[in-house]
Amino acid sequence: MSKYKSGDSGFLFADPSFLQGLASALDIGGTLLEYNQSATPEEADARALATDWAVVGNDMKKAIKQTGE
């Protein structure tokens, strides 16, 4: 099983609080933008690929379950 949450395709983006989200709406210069970072480009690619395949697997499980009923 992947060590990344299945279906978590937004891992590159930070999860701001309500106040941070409100402040970012008023941040015209984009100075409050924050992204989660990986140590290397290879790690970022591996994380993205793992989460993509996890989503595909979840979709296939749902399809199989629906056709089996």
C-alpha positions in Angstrom: 0.0 0.0 0.0 1.2 3.5 -0.8 2.4 5.6 2.1 0.5 8.5 0.5 -3.2 9.0 1.2 -5.2 7.6 -1.7 -7.1 10.3 -3.5 -5.0 13.1 -2.0 -4.1 14.8 -5.2 -3.7 18.2 -3.6 -0.6 17.4 -1.6 1.4 20.2 -3.4 -0.9 22.9 -2.0 -0.9 24.0 1.6 -4.2 23.7 3.5 -4.8 27.2 4.8 -7.0 28.1 7.7 -10.1 30.2 7.2 -8.3 33.4 8.1 -5.3 32.6 5.8 -7.8 31.9 2.9 -9.5 35.3 3.6 -6.2 37.1 3.7 -5.1 35.4 0.4 -8.2 36.7 -1.3 -7.0 40.2 -0.5 -3.4 39.5 -1.3 -3.0 41.2 -4.7 0.7 40.6 -5.0 0.5 36.9 -4.2 3.0 37.2 -1.4 1.0 34.8 0.8 1.0 31.9 -1.6 2.5 28.8 0.0 3.1 25.4 -1.5 4.2 22.1 0.1 7.6 21.2 -1.2 9.4 17.9 -1.8 13.1 17.4 -1.2 13.8 16.6 -4.8 12.0 16.7 -8.1 12.1 12.9 -8.2 10.3 12.7 -4.8 7.6 15.1 -6.1 7.2 12.9 -9.2 7.0 9.8 -7.1 4.4 11.3 -4.8 2.3 12.5 -7.7 2.5 9.2 -9.5 1.6 7.2 -6.4 -1.4 9.4 -5.6 -2.6 9.3 -9.3 -2.5 5.5 -9.3 -4.2 5.4 -5.9 -7.1 7.5 -7.4 -7.3 5.1 -10.4 -7.4 2.1 -8.1 -10.2 3.7 -6.0 -12.2 4.4 -9.2 -11.7 0.8 -10.4 -12.8 -0.5 -7.0 -16.0 1.6 -7.2 -16.7 0.5 -10.8 -16.2 -3.2 -9.9 -18.4 -2.9 -6.9 -21.2 -1.1 -8.9 -21.2 -3.7 -11.6 -21.2 -6.6 -9.2 -24.4 -5.5 -7.4 
